[in-house]
């Protein structure tokens, strides 16, 4: 699914990517997040939101 998602995008690099309340539904969430990072331009920003009490900053 992640490969299909990435190949279906019309633009290959983005300034900002948002992913709200999605990651917790994906089996290979680490791979998915890695692919999102790969789609960012240098100095791009990835905003991720997931329902958890823990805050993770990368």
PyMOL Python script that loads the backbone (N, CA, C, O; Angstrom):
from pymol import cmd

cmd.read_pdbstr("""\
ATOM      1  N   UNK A   1       0.815  -1.188   0.000  1.00  0.00           N
ATOM      2  CA  UNK A   1       0.000   0.000   0.000  1.00  0.00           C
ATOM      3  C   UNK A   1       0.866   1.261   0.000  1.00  0.00           C
ATOM      4  O   UNK A   1       0.540   2.218  -0.703  1.00  0.00           O
ATOM      5  N   UNK A   2       1.929   1.289   0.747  1.00  0.00           N
ATOM      6  CA  UNK A   2       2.777   2.472   0.825  1.00  0.00           C
ATOM      7  C   UNK A   2       3.394   2.785  -0.532  1.00  0.00           C
ATOM      8  O   UNK A   2       3.464   3.949  -0.925  1.00  0.00           O
ATOM      9  N   UNK A   3       3.840   1.761  -1.251  1.00  0.00           N
ATOM     10  CA  UNK A   3       4.426   1.990  -2.575  1.00  0.00           C
ATOM     11  C   UNK A   3       3.394   2.556  -3.540  1.00  0.00           C
ATOM     12  O   UNK A   3       3.706   3.453  -4.324  1.00  0.00           O
ATOM     13  N   UNK A   4       2.163   2.041  -3.493  1.00  0.00           N
ATOM     14  CA  UNK A   4       1.103   2.554  -4.349  1.00  0.00           C
ATOM     15  C   UNK A   4       0.821   4.011  -4.021  1.00  0.00           C
ATOM     16  O   UNK A   4       0.636   4.830  -4.922  1.00  0.00           O
ATOM     17  N   UNK A   5       0.787   4.335  -2.743  1.00  0.00           N
ATOM     18  CA  UNK A   5       0.549   5.707  -2.295  1.00  0.00           C
ATOM     19  C   UNK A   5       1.614   6.641  -2.862  1.00  0.00           C
ATOM     20  O   UNK A   5       1.286   7.691  -3.414  1.00  0.00           O
ATOM     21  N   UNK A   6       2.877   6.270  -2.732  1.00  0.00           N
ATOM     22  CA  UNK A   6       3.971   7.127  -3.164  1.00  0.00           C
ATOM     23  C   UNK A   6       3.990   7.294  -4.685  1.00  0.00           C
ATOM     24  O   UNK A   6       4.212   8.401  -5.175  1.00  0.00           O
ATOM     25  N   UNK A   7       3.766   6.237  -5.424  1.00  0.00           N
ATOM     26  CA  UNK A   7       3.823   6.323  -6.881  1.00  0.00           C
ATOM     27  C   UNK A   7       2.617   7.058  -7.465  1.00  0.00           C
ATOM     28  O   UNK A   7       2.672   7.521  -8.605  1.00  0.00           O
ATOM     29  N   UNK A   8       1.538   7.171  -6.707  1.00  0.00           N
ATOM     30  CA  UNK A   8       0.339   7.842  -7.199  1.00  0.00           C
ATOM     31  C   UNK A   8       0.393   9.357  -7.025  1.00  0.00           C
ATOM     32  O   UNK A   8      -0.452  10.067  -7.569  1.00  0.00           O
ATOM     33  N   UNK A   9       1.365   9.860  -6.283  1.00  0.00           N
ATOM     34  CA  UNK A   9       1.437  11.299  -6.040  1.00  0.00           C
ATOM     35  C   UNK A   9       1.953  12.043  -7.268  1.00  0.00           C
ATOM     36  O   UNK A   9       2.923  11.609  -7.891  1.00  0.00           O
ATOM     37  N   UNK A  10       1.314  13.161  -7.623  1.00  0.00           N
ATOM     38  CA  UNK A  10       1.713  13.899  -8.823  1.00  0.00           C
ATOM     39  C   UNK A  10       3.022  14.674  -8.664  1.00  0.00           C
ATOM     40  O   UNK A  10       3.714  14.925  -9.651  1.00  0.00           O
ATOM     41  N   UNK A  11       3.363  15.052  -7.444  1.00  0.00           N
ATOM     42  CA  UNK A  11       4.577  15.815  -7.175  1.00  0.00           C
ATOM     43  C   UNK A  11       5.528  14.913  -6.399  1.00  0.00           C
ATOM     44  O   UNK A  11       5.084  14.131  -5.558  1.00  0.00           O
ATOM     45  N   UNK A  12       6.812  15.008  -6.662  1.00  0.00           N
ATOM     46  CA  UNK A  12       7.760  14.096  -6.025  1.00  0.00           C
ATOM     47  C   UNK A  12       8.400  14.650  -4.757  1.00  0.00           C
ATOM     48  O   UNK A  12       8.976  13.883  -3.985  1.00  0.00           O
ATOM     49  N   UNK A  13       8.317  15.967  -4.517  1.00  0.00           N
ATOM     50  CA  UNK A  13       8.850  16.536  -3.286  1.00  0.00           C
ATOM     51  C   UNK A  13       7.936  17.655  -2.795  1.00  0.00           C
ATOM     52  O   UNK A  13       7.401  18.435  -3.584  1.00  0.00           O
ATOM     53  N   UNK A  14       7.770  17.716  -1.480  1.00  0.00           N
ATOM     54  CA  UNK A  14       6.839  18.659  -0.870  1.00  0.00           C
ATOM     55  C   UNK A  14       7.525  19.502   0.195  1.00  0.00           C
ATOM     56  O   UNK A  14       8.476  19.052   0.834  1.00  0.00           O
ATOM     57  N   UNK A  15       7.034  20.738   0.386  1.00  0.00           N
ATOM     58  CA  UNK A  15       7.521  21.614   1.450  1.00  0.00           C
ATOM     59  C   UNK A  15       6.952  21.183   2.801  1.00  0.00           C
ATOM     60  O   UNK A  15       7.657  21.180   3.810  1.00  0.00           O
ATOM     61  N   UNK A  16       5.677  20.822   2.808  1.00  0.00           N
ATOM     62  CA  UNK A  16       4.982  20.432   4.038  1.00  0.00           C
ATOM     63  C   UNK A  16       4.096  19.234   3.739  1.00  0.00           C
ATOM     64  O   UNK A  16       3.411  19.192   2.717  1.00  0.00           O
ATOM     65  N   UNK A  17       4.118  18.262   4.641  1.00  0.00           N
ATOM     66  CA  UNK A  17       3.210  17.113   4.571  1.00  0.00           C
ATOM     67  C   UNK A  17       2.506  17.014   5.908  1.00  0.00           C
ATOM     68  O   UNK A  17       3.148  17.080   6.956  1.00  0.00           O
ATOM     69  N   UNK A  18       1.181  16.854   5.884  1.00  0.00           N
ATOM     70  CA  UNK A  18       0.423  16.634   7.111  1.00  0.00           C
ATOM     71  C   UNK A  18      -0.179  15.236   7.085  1.00  0.00           C
ATOM     72  O   UNK A  18      -0.634  14.758   6.046  1.00  0.00           O
ATOM     73  N   UNK A  19      -0.174  14.600   8.230  1.00  0.00           N
ATOM     74  CA  UNK A  19      -0.714  13.247   8.346  1.00  0.00           C
ATOM     75  C   UNK A  19      -1.418  13.165   9.704  1.00  0.00           C
ATOM     76  O   UNK A  19      -0.779  12.888  10.719  1.00  0.00           O
ATOM     77  N   UNK A  20      -2.716  13.401   9.721  1.00  0.00           N
ATOM     78  CA  UNK A  20      -3.467  13.462  10.967  1.00  0.00           C
ATOM     79  C   UNK A  20      -4.326  12.216  11.155  1.00  0.00           C
ATOM     80  O   UNK A  20      -5.113  11.843  10.285  1.00  0.00           O
ATOM     81  N   UNK A  21      -4.154  11.586  12.308  1.00  0.00           N
ATOM     82  CA  UNK A  21      -4.975  10.442  12.725  1.00  0.00           C
ATOM     83  C   UNK A  21      -4.982   9.318  11.681  1.00  0.00           C
ATOM     84  O   UNK A  21      -6.029   8.730  11.405  1.00  0.00           O
ATOM     85  N   UNK A  22      -3.830   9.027  11.111  1.00  0.00           N
ATOM     86  CA  UNK A  22      -3.705   7.997  10.075  1.00  0.00           C
ATOM     87  C   UNK A  22      -2.703   6.910  10.439  1.00  0.00           C
ATOM     88  O   UNK A  22      -2.963   5.727  10.220  1.00  0.00           O
ATOM     89  N   UNK A  23      -1.574   7.301  10.985  1.00  0.00           N
ATOM     90  CA  UNK A  23      -0.449   6.391  11.211  1.00  0.00           C
ATOM     91  C   UNK A  23      -0.852   5.182  12.049  1.00  0.00           C
ATOM     92  O   UNK A  23      -0.362   4.077  11.816  1.00  0.00           O
ATOM     93  N   UNK A  24      -1.733   5.379  13.016  1.00  0.00           N
ATOM     94  CA  UNK A  24      -2.122   4.272  13.893  1.00  0.00           C
ATOM     95  C   UNK A  24      -2.913   3.179  13.173  1.00  0.00           C
ATOM     96  O   UNK A  24      -3.135   2.105  13.732  1.00  0.00           O
ATOM     97  N   UNK A  25      -3.336   3.444  11.947  1.00  0.00           N
ATOM     98  CA  UNK A  25      -4.089   2.461  11.160  1.00  0.00           C
ATOM     99  C   UNK A  25      -3.209   1.691  10.173  1.00  0.00           C
ATOM    100  O   UNK A  25      -3.706   0.821   9.459  1.00  0.00           O
ATOM    101  N   UNK A  26      -1.933   1.993  10.122  1.00  0.00           N
ATOM    102  CA  UNK A  26      -1.026   1.389   9.147  1.00  0.00           C
ATOM    103  C   UNK A  26      -0.119   0.386   9.837  1.00  0.00           C
ATOM    104  O   UNK A  26       0.527   0.704  10.835  1.00  0.00           O
ATOM    105  N   UNK A  27      -0.074  -0.843   9.294  1.00  0.00           N
ATOM    106  CA  UNK A  27       0.738  -1.905   9.900  1.00  0.00           C
ATOM    107  C   UNK A  27       2.214  -1.549   9.940  1.00  0.00           C
ATOM    108  O   UNK A  27       2.842  -1.637  10.996  1.00  0.00           O
ATOM    109  N   UNK A  28       2.765  -1.158   8.834  1.00  0.00           N
ATOM    110  CA  UNK A  28       4.192  -0.819   8.758  1.00  0.00           C
ATOM    111  C   UNK A  28       4.345   0.690   8.905  1.00  0.00           C
ATOM    112  O   UNK A  28       4.763   1.381   7.975  1.00  0.00           O
ATOM    113  N   UNK A  29       4.001   1.185  10.084  1.00  0.00           N
ATOM    114  CA  UNK A  29       3.980   2.629  10.299  1.00  0.00           C
ATOM    115  C   UNK A  29       5.358   3.270  10.176  1.00  0.00           C
ATOM    116  O   UNK A  29       5.472   4.392   9.681  1.00  0.00           O
ATOM    117  N   UNK A  30       6.398   2.582  10.615  1.00  0.00           N
ATOM    118  CA  UNK A  30       7.749   3.123  10.481  1.00  0.00           C
ATOM    119  C   UNK A  30       8.143   3.307   9.024  1.00  0.00           C
ATOM    120  O   UNK A  30       8.750   4.316   8.665  1.00  0.00           O
ATOM    121  N   UNK A  31       7.802   2.343   8.189  1.00  0.00           N
ATOM    122  CA  UNK A  31       8.081   2.438   6.755  1.00  0.00           C
ATOM    123  C   UNK A  31       7.282   3.581   6.135  1.00  0.00           C
ATOM    124  O   UNK A  31       7.799   4.336   5.312  1.00  0.00           O
ATOM    125  N   UNK A  32       6.036   3.698   6.533  1.00  0.00           N
ATOM    126  CA  UNK A  32       5.184   4.772   6.020  1.00  0.00           C
ATOM    127  C   UNK A  32       5.775   6.139   6.352  1.00  0.00           C
ATOM    128  O   UNK A  32       5.849   7.011   5.486  1.00  0.00           O
ATOM    129  N   UNK A  33       6.198   6.331   7.606  1.00  0.00           N
ATOM    130  CA  UNK A  33       6.780   7.606   8.015  1.00  0.00           C
ATOM    131  C   UNK A  33       8.087   7.869   7.273  1.00  0.00           C
ATOM    132  O   UNK A  33       8.365   9.005   6.891  1.00  0.00           O
ATOM    133  N   UNK A  34       8.884   6.833   7.070  1.00  0.00           N
ATOM    134  CA  UNK A  34      10.123   6.992   6.297  1.00  0.00           C
ATOM    135  C   UNK A  34       9.831   7.458   4.881  1.00  0.00           C
ATOM    136  O   UNK A  34      10.549   8.302   4.343  1.00  0.00           O
ATOM    137  N   UNK A  35       8.790   6.919   4.278  1.00  0.00           N
ATOM    138  CA  UNK A  35       8.421   7.324   2.914  1.00  0.00           C
ATOM    139  C   UNK A  35       7.940   8.769   2.889  1.00  0.00           C
ATOM    140  O   UNK A  35       8.226   9.509   1.948  1.00  0.00           O
ATOM    141  N   UNK A  36       7.205   9.167   3.929  1.00  0.00           N
ATOM    142  CA  UNK A  36       6.779  10.565   3.992  1.00  0.00           C
ATOM    143  C   UNK A  36       7.986  11.493   4.082  1.00  0.00           C
ATOM    144  O   UNK A  36       8.044  12.509   3.390  1.00  0.00           O
ATOM    145  N   UNK A  37       8.953  11.143   4.938  1.00  0.00           N
ATOM    146  CA  UNK A  37      10.180  11.937   5.039  1.00  0.00           C
ATOM    147  C   UNK A  37      10.893  12.007   3.693  1.00  0.00           C
ATOM    148  O   UNK A  37      11.422  13.058   3.330  1.00  0.00           O
ATOM    149  N   UNK A  38      10.913  10.906   2.952  1.00  0.00           N
ATOM    150  CA  UNK A  38      11.586  10.876   1.649  1.00  0.00           C
ATOM    151  C   UNK A  38      10.915  11.802   0.635  1.00  0.00           C
ATOM    152  O   UNK A  38      11.552  12.246  -0.320  1.00  0.00           O
ATOM    153  N   UNK A  39       9.640  12.090   0.841  1.00  0.00           N
ATOM    154  CA  UNK A  39       8.910  12.968  -0.074  1.00  0.00           C
ATOM    155  C   UNK A  39       9.110  14.443   0.234  1.00  0.00           C
ATOM    156  O   UNK A  39       8.678  15.298  -0.540  1.00  0.00           O
ATOM    157  N   UNK A  40       9.760  14.757   1.353  1.00  0.00           N
ATOM    158  CA  UNK A  40       9.976  16.151   1.726  1.00  0.00           C
ATOM    159  C   UNK A  40      11.156  16.763   0.990  1.00  0.00           C
ATOM    160  O   UNK A  40      12.150  16.093   0.711  1.00  0.00           O
ATOM    161  N   UNK A  41      11.031  18.038   0.683  1.00  0.00           N
ATOM    162  CA  UNK A  41      12.170  18.807   0.171  1.00  0.00           C
ATOM    163  C   UNK A  41      13.150  19.001   1.327  1.00  0.00           C
ATOM    164  O   UNK A  41      12.766  18.848   2.486  1.00  0.00           O
ATOM    165  N   UNK A  42      14.397  19.332   1.036  1.00  0.00           N
ATOM    166  CA  UNK A  42      15.315  19.669   2.124  1.00  0.00           C
ATOM    167  C   UNK A  42      14.709  20.785   2.988  1.00  0.00           C
ATOM    168  O   UNK A  42      14.181  21.764   2.462  1.00  0.00           O
ATOM    169  N   UNK A  43      14.787  20.634   4.279  1.00  0.00           N
ATOM    170  CA  UNK A  43      14.199  21.565   5.259  1.00  0.00           C
ATOM    171  C   UNK A  43      12.672  21.546   5.235  1.00  0.00           C
ATOM    172  O   UNK A  43      12.038  22.459   5.766  1.00  0.00           O
ATOM    173  N   UNK A  44      12.068  20.512   4.622  1.00  0.00           N
ATOM    174  CA  UNK A  44      10.613  20.368   4.634  1.00  0.00           C
ATOM    175  C   UNK A  44      10.128  19.980   6.021  1.00  0.00           C
ATOM    176  O   UNK A  44      10.919  19.577   6.874  1.00  0.00           O
ATOM    177  N   UNK A  45       8.829  20.104   6.240  1.00  0.00           N
ATOM    178  CA  UNK A  45       8.240  19.845   7.550  1.00  0.00           C
ATOM    179  C   UNK A  45       7.178  18.756   7.429  1.00  0.00           C
ATOM    180  O   UNK A  45       6.337  18.786   6.530  1.00  0.00           O
ATOM    181  N   UNK A  46       7.232  17.792   8.353  1.00  0.00           N
ATOM    182  CA  UNK A  46       6.231  16.722   8.417  1.00  0.00           C
ATOM    183  C   UNK A  46       5.480  16.858   9.732  1.00  0.00           C
ATOM    184  O   UNK A  46       6.075  16.750  10.804  1.00  0.00           O
ATOM    185  N   UNK A  47       4.169  17.095   9.651  1.00  0.00           N
ATOM    186  CA  UNK A  47       3.312  17.170  10.830  1.00  0.00           C
ATOM    187  C   UNK A  47       2.536  15.868  10.932  1.00  0.00           C
ATOM    188  O   UNK A  47       1.825  15.488  10.002  1.00  0.00           O
ATOM    189  N   UNK A  48       2.672  15.184  12.062  1.00  0.00           N
ATOM    190  CA  UNK A  48       1.950  13.930  12.292  1.00  0.00           C
ATOM    191  C   UNK A  48       1.172  14.043  13.587  1.00  0.00           C
ATOM    192  O   UNK A  48       1.689  14.522  14.596  1.00  0.00           O
ATOM    193  N   UNK A  49      -0.070  13.601  13.552  1.00  0.00           N
ATOM    194  CA  UNK A  49      -0.909  13.563  14.736  1.00  0.00           C
ATOM    195  C   UNK A  49      -1.460  12.154  14.882  1.00  0.00           C
ATOM    196  O   UNK A  49      -1.935  11.558  13.915  1.00  0.00           O
ATOM    197  N   UNK A  50      -1.390  11.623  16.111  1.00  0.00           N
ATOM    198  CA  UNK A  50      -1.950  10.310  16.405  1.00  0.00           C
ATOM    199  C   UNK A  50      -2.530  10.350  17.815  1.00  0.00           C
ATOM    200  O   UNK A  50      -1.998  11.052  18.675  1.00  0.00           O
ATOM    201  N   UNK A  51      -3.610   9.612  18.071  1.00  0.00           N
ATOM    202  CA  UNK A  51      -4.225   9.642  19.391  1.00  0.00           C
ATOM    203  C   UNK A  51      -3.374   8.886  20.420  1.00  0.00           C
ATOM    204  O   UNK A  51      -3.472   7.665  20.547  1.00  0.00           O
ATOM    205  N   UNK A  52      -2.547   9.624  21.143  1.00  0.00           N
ATOM    206  CA  UNK A  52      -1.709   9.040  22.180  1.00  0.00           C
ATOM    207  C   UNK A  52      -1.423  10.090  23.239  1.00  0.00           C
ATOM    208  O   UNK A  52      -1.536  11.288  22.982  1.00  0.00           O
ATOM    209  N   UNK A  53      -1.059   9.647  24.405  1.00  0.00           N
ATOM    210  CA  UNK A  53      -0.719  10.582  25.480  1.00  0.00           C
ATOM    211  C   UNK A  53       0.760  10.931  25.457  1.00  0.00           C
ATOM    212  O   UNK A  53       1.205  11.817  26.187  1.00  0.00           O
ATOM    213  N   UNK A  54       1.523  10.233  24.619  1.00  0.00           N
ATOM    214  CA  UNK A  54       2.966  10.430  24.540  1.00  0.00           C
ATOM    215  C   UNK A  54       3.289  11.413  23.425  1.00  0.00           C
ATOM    216  O   UNK A  54       2.688  11.353  22.352  1.00  0.00           O
ATOM    217  N   UNK A  55       4.228  12.312  23.667  1.00  0.00           N
ATOM    218  CA  UNK A  55       4.658  13.273  22.655  1.00  0.00           C
ATOM    219  C   UNK A  55       6.043  12.850  22.175  1.00  0.00           C
ATOM    220  O   UNK A  55       6.947  12.644  22.985  1.00  0.00           O
ATOM    221  N   UNK A  56       6.207  12.723  20.877  1.00  0.00           N
ATOM    222  CA  UNK A  56       7.486  12.320  20.297  1.00  0.00           C
ATOM    223  C   UNK A  56       7.960  13.452  19.391  1.00  0.00           C
ATOM    224  O   UNK A  56       7.227  13.893  18.506  1.00  0.00           O
ATOM    225  N   UNK A  57       9.166  13.913  19.611  1.00  0.00           N
ATOM    226  CA  UNK A  57       9.726  14.966  18.750  1.00  0.00           C
ATOM    227  C   UNK A  57      10.970  14.406  18.081  1.00  0.00           C
ATOM    228  O   UNK A  57      11.853  13.860  18.743  1.00  0.00           O
ATOM    229  N   UNK A  58      11.032  14.549  16.751  1.00  0.00           N
ATOM    230  CA  UNK A  58      12.194  14.042  16.003  1.00  0.00           C
ATOM    231  C   UNK A  58      12.932  15.212  15.408  1.00  0.00           C
ATOM    232  O   UNK A  58      13.946  15.026  14.735  1.00  0.00           O
TER     233      UNK A  58
END
""", "prot")
cmd.dss("prot")
cmd.show_as("cartoon", "prot")
cmd.util.cbc("prot")
cmd.orient("prot")
